[in-house]
Amino acid sequence: MLLERFVLHIHAGRLLVWRAQAWKVVREREFLAHAEGYAAFAEWLGRHKRALFYALADLPEESFQWEEVPAVRGKDRQQLIQRKLAQHFYATPFALAESRGRSGSGRKDERLLLMALSSSAHLEPWLASLRENRAPLVGLYSVPQLCERLAPTSEPHLLILRTAAGLRQSFFLEGKLRFSRLTPLLRGDMQEAAEIAAQETDKIFQYLVAQHWISRDQALTTRILAHSAELEAYHRFCLDSPVIHYEFFSLRDVALRLGYSPREAIESDALLAYLLLRKTPAAQFAPPPFRQAFRLWQVRRGLQGSAVVSLLACALFATKQALEIAELQPTLETLAAQSQSNLERRAQMLKQLPASSLSGAELKVFLGRFEDLERSALGPAPLWTQISRSFDAFPEITLERLEWSLIDPQQGTQGRAELPSGMDKGAAAQAILTCRLPLAMAYDRRRQLTLVNDFVGHLSRAERTHAQILSPPVDTESGKTMKSGDDRVAPEAPRFTVRVIKSL
């Protein structure tokens, strides 16, 4: 379902609804500014809760102020702008500021155009209905924001456009809006519009000279946009003078240049609604509370977009996996055929072997025993290599006696008991080392224990090797009795015994 978009064109006494349709807009409804009109508008909103709404104000109560402020950024700039808006437009919440660049001299302050919709009485009833019905309001905009695209030029000029609300006059300097005003028409005919256009142009010229925006001897270019049939009336009343130069443009030609080409006669209000939908201005007048529903709509659309992207990513990944599986399918079939062929060859080879009385489990035990015999065939050579390296690292220790043996795990519990806990229960080589320390260490028991512990630690450092002290050089049992005559006994070199086991 396509998203519906509506432009709510707010005048002083009514509201016109324009609906976006392809590359044009069509008039949908009209509501008058009274109790019945507000109720009908609320009821109409209830039937279009999924649509987006753009409010376009065309009111005579507008204010424009020109300010130059220090060039700051971030929160400081926002706070400065809010103070300026509150200072000039304290009676209305519908105000905004548009940057007009930097000044060309001095400290190069930022130039701001402050705009406000002065009378909120024409706006709040319609906006309150939008808020109560939780209709997503994209923003509140004014007609002067859109007039800049009707006759773009960098030269100073005054643009006059007749709308349903009256005669709109907007002044542009360097291609940017400076101010705008709306003059209501009492009779509403073309002769009245042409007369007021000539009168207001003279007044605006005097105002621009007083503001020093143009010089007194400079002619003010005034561009009038109207239907071809209405231009004749403007030609009669809007005559060139030394200070005012008129240029006339067909509204249909301007609409075609902007890409709007309806079949029926074009209305200026319809063209403004089209411009608002085609390229919505970045700045708008509505305070945040009136746009809360639109923010929620943006969040929902963002979540939906993320879900769609995730779904597409999953679909692409699944497609990629399916293609890879399809590419690998021939390879898998080939491997399966080779595996089946190997199984058949194995079965044939087993049939050709002589019959054996051993079962599969017994044969497995036999092969395990054979592997253990192969490992034990290495003998004590790996253990002797490790012992030799340790004696090289500790030259103070002398080897007096070495008893070695092989531990066979198949010899019952007696063979298994000799292996320390945590070691592999396979075949292992064992050595009992009887060692002697230097005689000079006979009375230095702390040094004896330290040296022996370091020696045992070096033996245990090798992979799959365990070493333990069977007999330390110092008897550390607290129950031994010391004799008074021990000091007169001749000292002997300390001795100790170490057991080393290495898994094969």
C-alpha atoms as one frame of an Amber mdcrd trajectory, in Angstrom:
protein
   0.000   0.000   0.000   1.399   3.358  -1.038   1.885   5.983   1.632  -0.639
   8.807   1.386   0.587  12.383   1.733  -1.579  15.440   2.291  -0.827  19.161
   2.327  -2.979  21.092   4.818  -3.150  24.614   3.374  -4.166  26.826   6.295
  -5.783  30.211   5.571  -7.281  32.711   7.960 -10.794  31.272   7.694 -10.441
  27.796   6.248  -8.203  24.823   5.543  -7.692  23.317   2.094  -6.514  19.713
   1.787  -4.332  18.739  -1.172  -3.570  15.073  -1.813  -0.419  13.929  -3.568
  -1.215  11.918  -6.688   1.643  10.730  -8.891   3.417  13.890 -10.136   0.687
  16.344  -9.191  -1.663  17.297  -6.360  -5.451  17.232  -6.353  -7.855  19.084
  -4.133  -9.291  16.692  -1.535 -11.423  18.605   0.989 -12.137  22.035   2.431
 -12.904  22.776   6.104 -14.108  26.094   7.466 -12.663  27.563  10.657 -15.587
  27.007  13.032 -16.705  24.295  15.437 -18.392  22.159  12.765 -15.354  22.489
  10.521 -12.957  21.439  13.282 -15.141  18.411  14.110 -15.349  17.401  10.444
 -11.597  17.751  10.124 -11.025  15.522  13.178 -13.355  12.915  11.712 -11.539
  13.067   8.377  -8.186  12.603  10.154  -9.519   9.450  11.795  -9.894   7.896
   8.338  -6.317   8.727   7.298  -4.200   7.792  10.320  -1.553   6.122   8.173
  -0.918   9.203   6.034   1.704  11.951   6.381   0.614  15.555   6.756   2.403
  18.755   5.714   0.941  21.988   7.114   1.360  25.083   4.903   0.395  28.431
   6.433  -0.644  31.343   4.224  -1.519  34.024   6.793  -1.136  37.796   6.918
   0.159  37.687  10.525   3.851  37.065   9.793   6.970  38.656  11.225  10.500
  38.880   9.822  13.565  40.106  11.698  17.178  40.422  10.569  19.890  39.663
  13.134  23.654  39.299  13.205  24.946  37.101  16.013  28.417  35.854  17.008
  29.539  32.841  15.006  29.226  29.953  17.483  28.420  26.278  17.051  26.642
  23.388  18.718  24.517  23.941  21.793  25.754  27.507  22.215  24.366  28.415
  18.797  21.030  26.730  19.521  20.681  28.538  22.840  21.606  31.872  21.248
  19.007  31.411  18.499  16.333  30.436  21.020  17.039  33.590  23.038  16.743
  35.738  19.915  13.468  34.072  18.912  12.035  34.517  22.405  13.159  38.142
  22.389  11.422  39.034  19.103   8.488  36.594  19.063   7.569  35.983  22.696
   3.824  35.705  21.921   3.985  32.716  19.550   5.687  29.302  19.632   5.758
  29.098  15.829   9.135  30.654  15.001  12.362  29.617  13.295  15.732  30.971
  12.168  17.457  30.485   8.819  21.133  31.198   8.297  22.106  33.701   5.609
  25.871  33.198   5.781  28.522  35.425   7.348  28.885  39.165   7.230  31.643
  40.414   4.973  33.310  42.748   7.465  34.205  43.063  11.126  34.230  39.857
  13.142  32.201  38.069  10.425  29.102  37.434  12.507  26.465  34.998  11.333
  23.479  36.589   9.623  20.102  35.152  10.583  16.617  35.658   9.218  14.145
  35.176  12.067  10.608  34.293  10.960   7.428  33.716  12.939   3.735  33.116
  12.399   2.531  35.800  14.775  -1.081  34.757  15.271  -1.420  31.231  16.627
  -5.230  31.454  16.769  -5.505  30.386  13.119  -3.118  27.458  13.591  -3.703
  25.858  16.986  -7.205  24.403  16.349  -6.002  22.503  13.286  -2.717  21.436
  14.862  -4.499  20.383  18.055  -6.704  18.037  16.007  -3.621  16.523  14.414
  -2.049  16.010  17.809  -5.173  14.507  19.406  -5.590  12.054  16.519  -1.862
  11.194  16.618  -1.534  12.103  12.975   2.136  12.367  11.909   2.829  16.015
  11.131   6.030  16.325   9.081   6.227  20.053   9.781   4.607  23.463   9.613
   5.821  25.655   6.742   4.929  29.043   5.285   4.370  30.179   1.702   7.397
  32.558   1.686   9.695  29.557   2.190   8.497  28.143  -1.162   8.406  31.344
  -3.220  12.188  31.344  -3.604  11.951  28.567  -6.212   9.321  30.302  -8.320
  11.669  32.910  -9.822  15.242  32.078  -8.806  17.790  34.831  -9.445  20.579
  36.501  -7.499  19.389  40.023  -8.358  17.231  41.927  -5.831  13.624  41.496
  -6.852  10.077  41.543  -5.553   7.860  38.536  -6.345   4.071  39.000  -6.463
   1.794  35.968  -6.491  -1.954  35.803  -6.029  -3.155  32.930  -3.812  -6.496
  31.985  -2.287  -5.540  33.969   0.829  -4.713  37.196  -0.995  -1.833  38.918
  -2.750   1.571  37.620  -1.639   4.613  39.937  -1.988   8.072  38.530  -1.185
  11.396  40.349  -1.449  14.581  38.456  -2.279  18.154  39.675  -1.959  21.058
  37.619  -3.309  18.574  34.881  -4.118  17.411  34.550  -0.488  14.183  35.655
   1.182  14.370  38.845   3.256  10.714  39.427   4.074   7.223  38.706   2.798
   3.727  40.053   3.364   0.202  39.019   2.487  -2.460  41.556   1.548  -6.020
  40.173   1.733  -8.344  40.972  -1.184 -11.836  42.178  -0.355 -13.539  41.590
  -3.720 -11.154  38.970  -5.006 -11.261  40.027  -8.666  -8.284  40.620 -10.930
  -8.739  44.403 -11.139  -8.449  44.694  -7.353  -5.382  42.444  -7.357  -3.667
  44.527 -10.073  -4.436  47.824  -8.318  -3.139  46.578  -4.962  -0.035  45.116
  -6.656   0.874  48.570  -8.050   0.165  50.323  -4.750   2.044  47.826  -2.572
   5.049  47.848  -4.891   5.464  51.623  -4.366   5.238  51.180  -0.586   7.700
  48.318  -0.546  10.180  50.321  -2.609  10.142  53.124  -0.028  10.602  50.560
   2.759  13.562  48.894   1.012  15.275  52.247   0.500  14.773  53.092   4.175
  16.307  49.743   5.160  19.294  50.386   2.810  18.658  47.120   1.020  18.532
  48.939  -2.317  19.624  52.441  -3.297  17.161  55.203  -4.209  18.428  55.421
  -7.777  18.237  51.646  -8.257  15.167  50.277 -10.036  13.277  47.584  -8.136
  12.606  44.566 -10.336   9.102  43.285  -9.661   8.123  39.896 -11.051   4.432
  39.078 -11.289   3.269  35.457 -11.648  -0.296  34.978 -12.885  -2.394  33.100
 -15.397  -2.039  34.253 -18.985  -5.625  35.583 -18.982  -4.925  37.624 -15.822
  -1.710  39.246 -17.025  -3.665  41.779 -19.089  -5.076  43.392 -15.940  -1.589
  43.642 -14.419  -0.288  45.248 -17.593  -2.887  48.016 -17.291  -2.069  48.976
 -13.693   1.561  47.904 -13.197   3.490  50.337 -15.372   7.246  50.807 -15.370
   8.721  53.892 -13.715  12.285  55.126 -13.117  12.388  53.209  -9.809  10.206
  50.159 -10.572  10.548  47.667 -13.413   7.866  45.016 -13.913   8.357  41.564
 -15.410   5.401  39.260 -16.097   5.481  35.451 -16.113   2.835  32.912 -16.971
   2.059  30.669 -14.014   1.753  27.654 -16.305   5.205  28.253 -17.813   6.718
  28.441 -14.338   4.911  25.229 -13.350   6.239  23.401 -16.415   9.768  24.566
 -15.623   9.380  23.141 -12.103   8.124  19.795 -13.451   4.439  20.291 -12.670
   2.160  19.780 -15.677  -1.512  19.239 -14.793  -4.035  18.816 -17.576  -6.487
  21.355 -16.167  -5.832  25.018 -15.389  -3.230  25.341 -12.670  -3.850  27.045
  -9.329  -1.121  28.866  -7.474  -2.061  27.061  -4.267  -1.716  23.691  -6.025
   1.720  24.683  -7.322   2.816  25.673  -3.802   1.565  22.343  -2.413   3.460
  20.521  -5.161   6.668  22.402  -4.341   6.290  21.553  -0.652   5.958  17.847
  -1.378   8.693  17.754  -4.000  11.381  19.459  -1.923  10.400  20.055   1.674
  12.332  22.911   3.358  14.738  21.892   6.100  13.402  24.464   8.594   9.837
  24.385   9.906   7.760  26.229  12.525   6.021  23.495  14.574   7.335  22.923
  18.133   8.394  19.341  19.036   5.145  18.368  20.856   3.150  18.761  17.625
   5.566  16.446  15.761   5.756  13.631  18.313   3.600  11.302  16.213   5.857
  11.920  13.215   8.961  11.065  15.263   7.315   7.785  16.324   6.453   7.127
  12.689  10.104   7.663  11.760  11.203   5.202  14.453   8.718   2.602  13.198
   9.853   3.064   9.621  13.460   2.780  10.711  12.766  -0.473  12.537  10.810
  -1.802   9.570  13.628  -0.809   7.238  16.158  -2.551   9.480  13.990  -5.665
   9.526  13.710  -5.640   5.742  17.459  -5.184   5.374  18.077  -8.049   7.815
  15.617 -10.254   5.936  17.283  -9.470   2.621  20.709 -10.152   4.129  19.490
 -13.524   5.430  17.945 -14.320   2.053  21.177 -13.447   0.272  23.184 -15.544
   2.732  20.799 -18.487   2.284  21.014 -18.119  -1.491  24.792 -18.050  -1.306
  24.815 -21.180   0.858  22.419 -22.920  -1.528  24.634 -22.059  -4.497  27.717
 -23.323  -2.674  25.923 -26.551  -1.780  24.840 -26.929  -5.392  28.445 -26.422
  -6.518  29.722 -28.946  -3.959  27.076 -31.555  -4.731  29.063 -33.228  -7.564
  32.137 -33.331  -5.318  30.114 -34.860  -2.479  28.677 -37.474  -4.819  32.178
 -38.306  -6.050  33.496 -38.638  -2.490  30.534 -40.817  -1.524  31.199 -43.079
  -4.508  34.896 -43.314  -3.611  34.040 -44.100   0.013  31.666 -46.850  -1.071
  34.316 -48.217  -3.419  36.893 -48.227  -0.602  34.482 -50.050   1.686  33.877
 -52.686  -0.961  37.625 -53.112  -1.530  38.182 -53.431   2.225  35.459 -56.064
   2.435  37.065 -58.001  -0.411  40.513 -57.774   1.227  39.104 -59.038   4.532
  37.543 -61.991   2.732  40.941 -62.869   1.213  42.685 -62.944   4.624  43.066
 -66.318   6.362  40.480 -67.122   8.990  41.409 -66.137  12.566  40.089 -67.470
  15.843  40.441 -64.037  17.500  37.455 -61.748  17.827  37.597 -58.069  17.024
  37.932 -57.092  20.705  40.708 -59.606  21.284  42.515 -58.419  18.174  42.295
 -54.847  19.434  43.843 -55.858  22.758  46.563 -57.726  20.922  47.429 -54.714
  18.772  47.536 -52.515  21.862  49.920 -54.908  23.516  52.077 -54.877  20.398
  52.252 -51.077  20.436  53.296 -51.135  24.111  56.072 -53.582  23.279  57.293
 -51.264  20.522  57.438 -48.321  22.927  59.186 -50.377  25.622  61.784 -51.489
  23.064  63.317 -48.052  23.331  64.720 -49.088  26.720  66.050 -46.628  29.271
  67.940 -44.479  26.719  65.519 -41.484  26.867  65.643 -41.567  30.678  69.449
 -41.691  30.743  69.601 -38.704  28.421  67.425 -36.645  30.751  69.468 -37.733
  33.830  72.719 -36.795  32.099  71.401 -33.298  31.297  70.409 -32.761  34.916
  73.849 -33.830  36.206  75.447 -31.467  33.699  73.305 -28.655  35.094  74.330
 -29.491  38.695  78.030 -30.413  38.687  78.161 -30.303  42.535  76.159 -33.542
  42.689  77.965 -36.843  42.156  76.238 -40.037  41.026  77.310 -43.040  43.145
  74.800 -45.687  42.070  72.071 -46.095  39.400  69.511 -48.879  39.333  67.141
 -48.916  36.383  64.197 -51.038  35.329  61.225 -51.080  32.926  57.691 -50.884
  34.280  55.296 -53.099  32.348  51.597 -52.132  32.807  50.526 -55.697  31.923
  52.216 -57.219  35.000  49.227 -56.739  37.249  48.670 -54.361  40.103  52.237
 -54.551  41.311  53.576 -52.890  38.139  50.827 -50.297  38.082  51.379 -49.324
  41.764  54.858 -48.083  40.985  53.543 -45.378  38.599  52.664 -42.055  40.258
  49.113 -40.795  39.949  48.515 -38.600  36.890  51.047 -40.385  34.647  50.218
 -42.454  31.587  49.688 -46.096  32.622  51.664 -47.404  29.634  55.236 -48.629
  29.579  57.770 -46.544  31.505  61.478 -46.536  32.434  62.469 -46.145  36.093
  65.822 -45.184  37.649  66.891 -45.097  41.330  69.736 -42.592  41.744  72.024
 -42.622  44.772  73.852 -39.287  44.810  76.477 -37.569  46.947  76.896 -33.891
  47.778  80.232 -32.141  48.379  81.766 -32.590  51.832  81.818 -28.818  52.252
  78.028 -28.887  52.550  78.001 -31.271  55.482  77.044 -28.572  58.015  74.944
 -26.409  55.660  71.598 -28.214  55.755  69.602 -25.389  54.175  71.923 -25.373
  51.150  71.697 -29.173  50.886  67.887 -29.107  50.761  67.824 -26.231  48.270
  70.288 -27.920  45.912  68.500 -31.269  46.031  65.072 -29.689  45.429  66.427
 -27.758  42.423  67.966 -30.947  41.054  64.687 -32.871  41.386  62.787 -29.977
  39.795  65.167 -30.022  36.825  64.581 -33.768  36.389  60.794 -33.317  36.464
  60.886 -30.502  33.904  61.167 -32.903  30.988  58.010 -34.066  29.236  56.334
 -37.210  30.665  58.915 -37.375  33.494  58.316 -37.578  37.224  60.991 -37.367
  39.937  60.659 -37.709  43.706  63.054 -37.806  46.684  63.169 -41.202  48.377
  65.855 -40.337  50.886  66.792 -36.686  51.571  70.340 -35.661  52.571  69.041
 -34.271  55.866  66.800 -36.157  58.250  64.035 -33.612  58.942  62.018 -35.812
  61.333  61.408 -33.923  64.583  61.561 -37.075  66.699  65.296 -37.688  66.223
  67.410 -37.358  69.384  70.495 -35.181  69.247  73.590 -36.535  71.144  76.123
 -34.338  72.888  79.043 -36.117  71.338  77.921 -35.553  67.740  80.234 -32.605
  67.237  83.347 -34.838  67.712  82.254 -37.321  64.976  84.125 -36.916  61.660
  81.818 -35.378  59.010  80.694 -37.383  55.984  79.547 -36.226  52.558  75.721
 -35.946  52.494  73.881 -38.523  50.401  70.345 -38.711  49.031  68.256 -41.015
  46.845  65.939 -39.955  43.966  63.457 -41.950  41.941  62.915 -40.898  38.285
  60.178 -42.331  36.032  59.747 -41.485  32.329  56.832 -42.713  30.213  57.885
 -44.335  26.979
